[in-house]
């Protein structure tokens, strides 16, 4: 009984963490789809989202739940600015975008370190604890999961039902063909870039509910997002959700089976295996 | 080697570098910075061979460098002989790096470009986590290495608790590695590597055995990085397995040669040296000035990196060379 409860609890926690990783990875996937930019600074923007939530709470006592939409709006704007002034130079350039965003990542991480120091911070809010049968889950996990699912559904609806969303997908598939059909690729890239970055920032703001905040977390989040994107096949937004869940669950199983500091190994080994045997992603045909 | 103007300049610079320490031997901090500049220039050159010339953007150089360092560390930890004389471990570290290079290449060379880079990051991280959780390698505490005992010759004594011997060792290693990469890049083999970099499929169609060539390059590059790692461990006297900057197996270590080479100019011989002077030299200077605030040197590096990206895609040496040509 206790063991079953433990396993169920592991899977539930993994699912919840994985869903948050998936939102961050969805943003990365979107950026890659719309612009062909592989954003190695993606995790750093997520960490900026975490700090946004933290400082709004610390300075203005704004509830982290209200910070989530604020982070969305803020990072949508930041994303548009960055697309307009920085990513514009590397559209469609795989290696160029990697080098550029890599420099950006070093810059952001160390500016955060300089300004806010390297301390591990946490937002001191509690949402109680809930029990589902044998499983007991912290309230902040439940809240974070609910918001994540809402965000994923809204993003999916936006991409599949609205005109702009469909245009974003059109530009991802074939920018030239989309332009001949009267879609302005530049405008769509601006929206797509904004949305991609907003997903990173919002994912970070949600992650701040349950996780510690420190500047060098960014590189780890970037790696996770990349791994998830490769699982899903780059540009495949739906697949990222499953990729995220796989990583989340694999990690929380590892937490129980292995010493704590060894847990990331599982994700990386899974990643190498997928790269070797299904280099186009787990959820792609052919 | 014919005595062109360029070669004369190089020889003069070498002589200056060899004689200069007699003037500032008392300034140990300057010597320390010079040692790091030479060491990381050589490391960047080994990355340059693999990424700049052969087009394989490895982000796993920390694996070779770190395991080279661990070769020294493990040998001094477990055997009596290496406690007294750690120097043969430089060669052994080189071979460990080379073998790891071949192993990593055999697994990862099926992947191309960014996927290759990601796979090398992951493999390095897997190894780091295993090393950090193993008793045999000193675990999370790392390994402390004793200063090698002095070597006496009839004329003078080499005291390894000083910086000066390391200045000459790293300088000579750097010259040797630069020369190796220089001769490779000017040989038929270098030409084949460039053909792989520019279009692997086309090269293979013309009968180039890309896989074998890439493995061989990985062997040489891994060997260089392994030797440097082993030397670094002796020089710093401590091996740090942690995830923080300074840990030998971290992504930070893998990134260092990338930054240096890209700033200086990839696929050029002089580039890694220029990059190292800027990255290590200016970085250390800023760390002294802004010591009270961590990260200032890296902010500068990130900024330079972006600047180089927008102003000179071929790095600083590429920019200088294109200017000279047009005059």
Interface residues (C-beta under 8 A of the other chain):
Chain A: X38 X89 X94 X95 X96 X98 X99 X100 X102 X103 X104 X105 X106 X107 X108 X109 X110 X111 X113 X114 X117 X118 X216 X219 X223 X226 X227 X230 X259 X261 X262 X264 X265 X268 X269 X271 X272 X275 X276 X279
Chain B: X57 X107 X110 X111 X113 X114 X115 X117 X118 X119 X121 X122 X123 X125 X126 X129 X130 X132 X133 X140 X243 X244 X251 X255 X258 X259 X262 X293 X294 X295 X296 X298 X299 X301 X302 X303 X305 X306 X309 X310 X313
